[in-house]
Amino acid sequence: MEITDIKLRKLFNEGPLEAIYSITFDNELALHDVKLVKKEEGYIVVMPNRRLSNGLFKDIVHPINSVFRDKISSQIVNFHKNSLSNSEITLK
């Protein structure tokens, strides 16, 4: 399964949440609300989730193994960094 498209949905200018992306797999499946969060040690990618009645969050969709998670994460982070450096998107 390959990522065939990445689209920026929203950019944030304050706090650790930097952006929300949608990604498309094999031009057939879209995954929305993938969050990119900036931490001291780098970026982390947070899968779409919902808040449960007890206040905790549960992923709606998530990779089954670490190899696929790393593949998704690295492509989103690289896209974000390249877009920022090419001035395609700007943090305000």
C-alpha positions in Angstrom: 0.0 0.0 0.0 1.5 3.3 -1.1 0.7 6.9 -0.2 -0.3 8.5 -3.4 -1.4 12.0 -2.1 -0.9 14.2 1.0 -3.1 17.3 1.4 -2.8 19.9 4.1 -6.2 20.5 5.7 -5.3 23.0 8.4 -2.2 24.8 9.7 -1.8 26.0 13.3 0.3 28.9 14.6 0.3 28.2 18.3 0.8 25.2 20.5 2.3 21.9 19.7 -0.2 20.9 17.0 1.3 22.1 13.7 -1.0 20.7 11.0 -3.8 18.4 10.1 -3.4 16.3 6.9 -5.4 14.0 4.7 -3.6 11.2 3.0 -4.6 8.9 0.1 -3.5 5.3 -0.3 -3.3 3.8 -3.8 -5.6 6.5 -5.2 -8.4 4.5 -3.6 -8.6 5.2 0.2 -8.6 8.6 2.0 -7.6 9.0 5.6 -8.6 12.4 7.1 -7.6 14.2 10.3 -4.1 12.9 10.7 -2.4 15.3 13.1 1.2 16.4 13.0 2.5 17.4 16.5 5.8 19.1 17.2 7.7 17.7 20.3 11.1 18.6 21.6 12.5 15.4 20.1 10.9 16.0 16.7 7.5 15.4 15.1 4.9 12.7 15.9 2.0 11.7 13.8 -1.3 11.1 15.6 -4.0 9.0 13.9 -7.6 10.0 13.8 -9.3 9.4 17.2 -12.5 10.2 19.1 -13.1 11.0 22.8 -14.8 8.4 24.8 -17.3 9.1 27.6 -14.6 8.6 30.2 -12.5 11.4 28.6 -9.9 9.1 27.1 -9.1 9.0 23.4 -9.4 6.0 21.1 -7.9 5.7 17.7 -10.5 5.2 14.9 -7.8 4.1 12.4 -4.3 3.0 13.1 -1.4 1.1 11.5 -1.1 -2.5 12.6 2.7 -2.6 12.7 5.5 -0.3 13.4 6.9 -0.5 9.8 3.8 0.9 8.3 3.4 3.5 11.0 7.0 4.6 10.4 6.3 4.8 6.6 3.3 7.0 7.1 5.0 9.2 9.7 8.2 9.7 7.6 6.3 10.7 4.5 4.0 13.2 6.3 6.9 14.7 8.2 9.0 15.0 5.0 6.1 16.5 3.1 5.6 19.0 5.9 9.3 20.0 6.1 9.6 20.2 2.3 6.5 22.3 2.0 7.7 24.7 4.6 11.1 25.0 3.1 9.6 25.6 -0.4 7.2 28.2 1.0 4.3 26.2 -0.3 2.8 26.6 3.2 3.7 29.0 5.9 3.2 29.0 9.7 1.7 32.3 10.7 
